[in-house]
Each structure stands twice: as structure tokens, then as C-alpha cells.
């Protein structure tokens, strides 16, 4: 993400009268809106409630993009929404929401919220200004202030197909500008995750951060340390699995936010071996972005493996130097690093266990023997571990020979495979030292052309 453009950096204020863009003044067509979202909008409208598409769906439709989901804002209370839809359930404590489910699609319906100081019924706020519970209901005009960025505060009115804009969101959209609504210091204190969202949206949309929105980040990024680790995990998935993961990673590093998520990795990136970790992470994120673009399945376990690998390897080196076997050292190091990391970002075991298996298989893939080859091929994580080994080789880790062996072996059949194994038997085991013993003699990766 490039530096902010030179423009007036005034705090965003709510206009007394909104700018209304009639049907002929905007590009949104109902044929690009989910049929289920339209059902919810029309039923709310027919029941006498206000009903608006809001947020990312309106923004993306105006940009000619396909929205990922469709959120609705209304003056109907959550309980009233539930009365209108049998397929509705109410969720959330921090934000009370109605989810109307149509098969696999969920339409999220939120009641207009009002500004408050934390003393109102249904509200809760820390002494530092962070919102813990926000169930104080209000009008559309008040709800605008509960939105984070101007481009996310556009309301598409199903009653007359117009767009309601209180904060010059359409102008910012046309200018490619991300601006927080209200005073950035106050809004970041209310919810520090907005700093991550600012970077994520700006990167995803190719927008520039407004100066005031940007300048508050260095002052307040430390507040992310108080955010629940489970919530940061969810935000991490959105940032790194949204199709522009590598660009987002670079932006997070640039703004000093990556340290708030992966402090161990961030320190590693600043160390003497940092370029190898940088290349490995970049390779994993590029691969993930490509798979997202091709609509292929992805797993955070592989990304976590790349993000923490060099930290684990460094920890394992210390144990090996004290006489621990490489296999055991990797296991102990994995436990240590993951236990430290989950204090910042909670990783469900179904992912962290897969990450551990990818790491554990590296020592086996680095020293292939007849028995190890057979056992490795049967392992459910073999393919992920092999891909990780190839990624390490491409990043400059000294495992190119091993990666080439496995690539050739997987492409071969019958006698050719047996020949490759025979060649392995003819090589003394000492000629293939583990990567931890070769770490300080790593070859420098070839310069990019």
C-alpha cells in the first residue's frame, strides 16, 4: 500500500442532511444482489420497517465487484426480525444480531445502533474507551457513527432503490480513499481491530489511507495486545486468506502492526537470517493468493507453518546443540513456539496440530531412506509437508537436493523410482546433514531478475 495522498485531512463529520443518490445516479442493480437478501429486505419493508443493504456489499457493488455477503440494517429489533422469519436465530453478546439462514447462505440483519458513552442500558465500555457491548439501538443517522469507514457507511434503500450517504462515502469511493468516521484516536480506542481493518480494506481495494486515519496507528497499535486472541485469529484469516495476503503482510509490516500479531516472527524477520524467513513467508502467501484466485481449498495450517518455521528452527538449533536429537528438538521447539504464539493469536488445535505435523515431517523428508519414503507417503500430511519442503528450497533453505529428490520420485514410476532409491543407498548418511547443522552455511538465494 502506497503512502497517503496529499489531501485535506479533516475529521469526518456527519452531514445534517444526507446526500441521496437516486436510482439513475448509481450503478447498483438488484440483479447482482442475492435473492435471499432481497427476500429479507422486501419482507422487512412490507412489515413496515426500514430496510437497507449496508456496508461491504454496497461498496463492492458500486465498485463493480461481487460481494462476498449481504448485510442488512433496519429499525426492527432483533426479536421483531425473528418473528418475521422462522429461519432466523439471534446471536452475539457484544453485538446482538439476527441471522436469517437460507441453506448455506446467511443474511445478517443488524438493528440501527446509537452512540453512547457506555452508561446506557445494553452498553459496556472499558476505562480506555474500548466497546465491550454495543446493544443501544437508534436511528439510521445514529447508526452511521457505529460504522468504521466512510466507504462502509453507505445505505441502499430497498423502498426506493436510492443510496443514502451521510459521510461523503461515495466521494471517497470514487477517490480511492479510506477514511475513518469521526476522530481516529477515539474510534481506534473503541475497537483497536479497526487498525487491522484499515490496512486490510485499503490493500484489498487498492485504496490510500487518509492521513488522519494513518497517523493514529503508531500511537495506538499497542492496544491490539488487549484484544482477545480468538478474535485476532479470525481477523488474521481475513487478512491472509482474502486473495491479497502477501500485499497485506507487507502493509502490516510497514505500519508496525505485524509485530502485534506475530511478535516472534517479526523479531526473526529483523535478524541476520531475516531474508530467508521473508522469502518463505512471501512464497507461502503468494501460493495462498494464487489458490484463492483459482478457487482452490486453502488451510491456515500451512500459512502458520511458514510464518513460524524459522522461529521453530532457531529454537530447535539450541536444543540440538545441547544433545537433543533433531526429531525431538523440532517437537519441543514446536510446542514452545506455538504456546507463546497462541497467547497473541489463538489457533484452534485442528490447525496447530496440522502445522506440527508439517514441521515434524521435515526432518524425515530431509533424510529419505527406503523405510522413511514408504512411511512418509502414507502420512496424511505428506503432500503439505512436501510442498513446504519445496517452498523452503525456493526461499533459500539448504534443502534443494532433498526437494529435487522428492519431486523426481513423485514424478517417476517403477524402475525409475527404484533407481532413485538405490542412488540414495550409495550415499553415506553423513553427506546429507540436517538443515539445522547447515543453517550458518546457507547459500545466498539468487537475486530476483
N, C-alpha and C positions, 0 to 999 in steps of 0.2 A: 504494500500500500504506500503510495507516494505521499510527500509532505502536503499539508493542508494548503488550499488555495488562498490567495490574498483576497479577502472579502470582509465585510463588516461582521464583527464577532459579537453582536448584541445577544443578550439572553432572550430566548424565545418567550413572548408574551401571548396570551390568549386574546384574539380579537373579539370585541363585544358582539360584532355581527359576523358570522362565518361567511366564507366565500362559497357560494353554491354553484357547482358546475352541473348544468343541465345535461340531459341525455345527449344532446348534439355536441356538447363541449368536451366529451371524454370518449375514450376508446373501449370501455368495458362493455362486453356483450354477455347476456345471460347464457348464451350457448357454450361459453367457456367456464361457466360456474357449475359446480357439482349439482346434479339433480336432487340429491338428498339435502344439500344446503338450501336449495330453492324451496323444497318442501317445508323445511323448518321456518324459513323466512315468511313464506306465504301463510302458514298456519298461525304464526305469531301475529302477523298483520291482520288476518281475518278475525282473530280473537280480540282485536282492539289494542294490541301492544305495538310499540315502536320496534322495528327490526332492521338491523343494519349488518351488512358484511363489514368487517373491520380488520385492520392490521395487515399482516403479510399478504393475504390473498388479494386485497385491493391494490396494494403496492405492486405486487407481481403482475396482476392483470393489466395495470397501467403501463408496465414496462414490457408487455408482450411476452411474459414468462408464464409457465404453467405452475400454478400454486400447488404447494405440497398438501396443504389442508385449508379448510374454510372455517374461520371463526366468526361467531355472531355476537353482537352486543344488543341488549334490549332493556327496556324498563320493567320487564316481567321479573318477579322474584324467582329464585331457583325453585321454590316449591310450586309456583304457578307454572313454570316450564314443565315440571314433572307431571302436573295434572293434565297438560295438553298432549303429552307423549308417553304412551305406555312403555316405549323402548328407551326410556330416559332413566339415568341414575345420577345422583348427586355425589360429587367427590370433593376432596380437599378440605383442609382446615385453615391453611394460610390464606387461600383464595377459594371461596365456595363457588363451584362451577357445576353446570348441568351438562352431562354428556348424553347426546341423543345418538343411539347406535343403529346403523343400518348395515347388517352383515359385518364386514371388516372395516367399514368406514365409520368414524366417529365425528360428529359435528359438535364442536364445543360452543356452548352458549353461556355468556357471562352477563350478569346484571350490571348496569351502569354503576360505577363506583364514584364516591365523593372524596374530596380532600379532607384530611383530618390530622390532628396532632397526636393521635394515639390514645386520647382520653374517651373518644366516642365508643358507644357500645358496638361490639363486633370488631374493634381495632386493638392492636397491640404494637408497641414500638419500643426499641431499646433506648437507653440514655444517649447513645451515639446517633440516633435518628434512623436506625435500620428497621424497616417494617417487618414485623413478625406475623401479623394477621391483618387482613385488609378486607373486612366484610361490612364496610359502611357504604350503603347504597345511595345513589344520587341521580343526577340528570346526565344527558349526553354531554352538555357543556362541562360539567364537573368531571365526567369520565375521561375527557381529553387529557386532563392533568395526570391521570393514572397511567397513561401510555408513556413509553420511554422516548421514542424519537419521532420527529415530525412526519417522516415518511411512513410511520406505522400508525399514525393517528388520523387516517382518512376513513370516512364512513360512507358506505354505499347504501343508499336508502331504497329499500325494495318497494316503498309506496309510490315513488315517482322516478326511480332509476337515476337519481342525482347523486353527486358526491358532495359531502359536507366537509369543509376544510376550515378549521379554526386557527391553524398554526402555520399557514403557508407551506404545508406539506407537499402540495402539487408543485410549487415553485422549486422546492428543494429537490424533489424527484427529477425535475427537468434539468436542474443544475448539477445533479450527481453529488449531492451534499448530505452528509449525516449530521443532524443536529439534535441534541437533547432538548426536551421541552422543559423550560424552567431553568433554575440555577444548577449548573452541573455538580457543584460540591454537594448541594442538598440532595439531588437525585441519586448520585453515587452512594451517598451515605444511607439513603433509604434502601438501596439494593446494590451492593458492590458488584454483583454479577453483570450489571449494566456495562461495566468497563469491558468485559469479555464480549458482550453482545455488540458493543460499538465496533470493536475490531472485527468480529465475525461478519456482521452485516456489511460493513464498509468493504471488506475483502470480497465477500460473495457477490456484491452488486457492482464492484469496481468504483465505489464512491470515495470521496475525500472526507475526512473528519473535519468538522467545523473547529476553528481554533479554540473556542471556549470548551467544547466537548473534549478536545485532545489535551489541553493544558492541565486539566484537573486530574488526569490519570496518574502522573508521577507522584502527586501529593497524596493520593488516596488508595493506590493499589494495594497497600499493606492491609486494607480492610478485608481483602479476599481471604486472608488467613482465618477469619472468623466464620466463613461460610461452611455449611455442612458438607463434609467430603462426598456424600452421596449426590448432592446437587451439583457439585463441581464435576463429578463423573459424567452426569447427564449432559452438562454443558460441553465437556471435552468431546463427547461423541458428536455433538452438533458441529463443533469447530473442525474436527479432524476427519469426519466421515461425510461431509457435505459436498464433496467434489472439488473443493479448493483447499485441501488440507495443508499442502506444502506452503502455499502463499499465506495462509492463516498462521502457520508456525513461524514464518519469517516475520510477520507483523507482530505477533506476540513477543518474540524476542526483541524486536526493535523498540517496543513500548515498555519493556521490562515486566511484562505480565507472565511470560512463560515461567519465570522463577517462582511465581506464586502457585503454579500448578505442579511443576516438576523441579523442585529445588536441587535435588541430587544430580539430575541430568544437566541442569543449567550450569552448575559448577563444573561438570565434566566437559561441557562444550567450551568453557573458558580455559581449560587446561591445555597442556602441551599436546595431548592426544585428541584435542577437541575436533580437529578437522575430520578424523575418522568417524567419530560419533555423528558429526554433522552430515557426512555423506551417507551414513547408514540410515539415519532418520529421514533425510531427503528422499532416499531411494524407496523407503517403505511408504512414505506419504505420496510420492509420485505413483507408485503401484496402486495404492488405495484410490487415488483420484481417477486413475485410468479404469479401475474396476467399477467405480461408481458411474463413470460416463458410459460404460458398456453394460450397466445394469446387472453386474455380476455380484454374487454374495461376498460380503466382507465381514471380518471379525475384529473387534478391538484387541483381542489377544495378540495378534501379530504385531499391531502397532505398539502395544505396550512392550512387547519383546524388544522391538527396535529402540524405543525410547529409553529403556533401562539397561540394555545389553552391556554397554561399556562400563556402566557403574557396577554391574554384577561381575563382569570380568575383572575389574580392578580389585574388587573385594575378594574374588577367588584367588587372585595372584598372591595376596598376602597370606592366605591360608596354605596355598601350595608351598610357599617359601618356608612355612613352619612345619612342613612334612605331611600335610593332608593330601590325600590323592585328589587328582583333578575332578573326578566324578563327584566325590563327596564335597569338595570345595565349592563346586558350582551349586550343589544343593543347599549348602549352608549359606552361601552368598545370596542365592535367590530368596531364601527365607528372610534374611536380614534386610535386603533392599526392598522387598515387597512390603514387609511390616512397617518400614519407615515411610514408604510411598503412600500406603493406604491411610496414613494419618492426615494426608493432604487431599488425596482423591481416593474415595472408596471404590475398590474394584471387586465386583461380585466374584465369588470363587469359581464360578463356571468359566470365567475368563482368565483369572490369575492362575488357575490350575493348568489351563492350556498353555499359557505363557511359560510356566515352569517346565512343562514337557518339551516345548520347543528348545528351551535353553539346555535341558538335560541331554537331549539327543545330539547336541553339537559335538560333544566330546566323542561320541560313538561314530558320528559321520566323519570326523576328522581322522579317525584311525580305523578305516574299514578293513575287516577280515571276513573270511567266509561265513563264520558264525554271526558276526555282527551285521553283515549285509542281510542275511536271512531274517534276523530278529528285527532289524530296522524297518525292512519292507513291510512287516506285519503290524508295525506300530500304527495306531490310528492317527498320530500326528506326524507321520513320516513326511508327507508332502509339504506340510507347513515348515517343518524343520529343514527340509532340503531347500525350499525356496529361501529360507532365512540364510542358509549357508551360502547360496549363490549371491544373495544380497550383500552379505558380509564381504565376499570376494570382490564384488564390484565396487564396494566402498573403500577397498584398500587393505582389508584384513588379510593376513598371510595364509589364506586357505584356498588359493586359486587352484592348486593341484588337486585338492580333495573335491572341490566343487566340480572341476572338469571330469574327474573320475566318475562321480555320481551321474553327471549329465550324460556321459558316454555310456555308462552302464544301463541307464534307464532307456536310452535310445536303441540299445543293442538287444540281441536275442541269441539263445542257444550257444553255439561255439564261440561267438564273439564275446559274450558275457564271460564265459569260462576263461577265455584268453586274458581278459582284463583282470580277473581274479588271480590267475597264475602269475601275472606280472607283479601283482601286489605281494604274493608269497616270496617272490625273488628279491624283494627289497627288505633290507634289515629294518626292524621296527624303529630303531634309533634315527633313521633317516627321515622320519615323519614326526618330529616333536610337536607337542600340543601348541596351540596358538598362544597360550599364556606364557610359555617359555620363549616365544619369539616376539613378544609384544614390542620390546625395545629395539628390535632389528627390522621393524616393518618397512617394507618398501614404500616409497612415496607414490601415491596414486598418480596416474598420468594426468597432465594438465588438460582441462577442458578445451576443446577446439573452438 
